[in-house]
Amino acid sequence: AQSVTQLDSQVPVFEEAPVELRCNYSSSVSVYLFWYVQYPNQGLQLLLKYLSGSTLVESINGFEAEFNKSQTSFHLRKPSVHISDTAEYFCAVSNQGAQKLVFGQGTRLTINP
Amino acid sequence: EAGVVQSPRYKIIEKKQPVAFWCNPISGHNTLYWYRQNLGQGPELLIRYENEEAVDDSQLPKDRFSAERLKGVDSTLKIQPAELGDSAVYLCASSLGLGVGSEQYFGPGTRLTVT
């Protein structure tokens, strides 16, 4: 079975500062990895995903995440955050060959002006 | 294109009462999921449908929860009777189901409060 640990429940940062949201997973088999974002009063949206190939994946709004197999991590980063990035971010893992997502507890990103 | 639609958005009931949630997935999406999200936690899968067939209901508490997806389109999740611990947000998601990694699209959820 898979599990996901998001090490920080809340991350406050100032606008235009860099941010890293940490995600570690546990699995005995190969996995796919995802980051979902939930803006206030909205449903979850896929931010980016790693299925195969390059271990660095990017989103259209400047986020990136790097799959590190040896450290079983998939940390999310952005070099300069904006007020509009305020949201809750969920890391998720799926067993290759399955369509079941296992989510972490979420990290609430708060951007201060 | 309309996203995943859920209703109601909010529901407050007393314990031991029944409650039902409705979900209409994105048109053409064969796979439908129901998740429960407790406060401060990530979503947890309750049941997954491929068309009208429930292919993974291992996490569904079958003594009080039931779900159906007649005709392989919209779906209803029911709780009877509700308990205090059922207070949570119930999320519906759908995907094309074209294979692993197929993106899941989530609805806004139904926030259930059991008093």
Contacts between the chains, C-beta under 8 A, distances in Angstrom:
chain1	res1	chain2	res2	distance
A	4	B	42	7.4
A	9	B	40	7.4
A	32	B	100	6.3
A	32	B	101	5.3
A	36	B	106	7.8
A	41	B	108	7.5
A	42	B	108	6.4
A	43	B	3	7.4
A	43	B	4	7.0
A	43	B	91	7.2
A	43	B	105	7.9
A	43	B	106	3.9
A	43	B	107	5.3
A	43	B	108	4.7
A	43	B	109	6.5
A	44	B	43	7.3
A	44	B	91	7.3
A	44	B	93	7.8
A	44	B	106	4.1
A	45	B	106	7.3
A	46	B	103	5.1
A	46	B	104	7.3
A	49	B	101	6.5
A	49	B	103	7.6
A	51	B	100	7.6
A	51	B	101	4.5
A	90	B	42	5.2
A	90	B	43	7.6
A	92	B	42	7.4
A	94	B	100	6.6
A	94	B	101	7.4
A	96	B	100	6.1
A	97	B	100	6.2
A	98	B	100	6.6
A	99	B	31	6.7
A	99	B	48	6.8
A	99	B	95	7.3
A	99	B	97	7.1
A	99	B	100	6.2
A	99	B	102	6.8
A	100	B	45	5.8
A	100	B	48	7.0
A	100	B	56	6.4
A	101	B	43	7.8
A	101	B	45	6.9
A	101	B	104	6.7
A	103	B	42	3.0
A	103	B	43	5.2
A	103	B	44	7.3
A	104	B	42	5.3
A	105	B	40	6.8
A	105	B	41	5.5
A	105	B	42	5.5
A	106	B	40	7.5
A	106	B	41	7.3
A	106	B	42	5.4
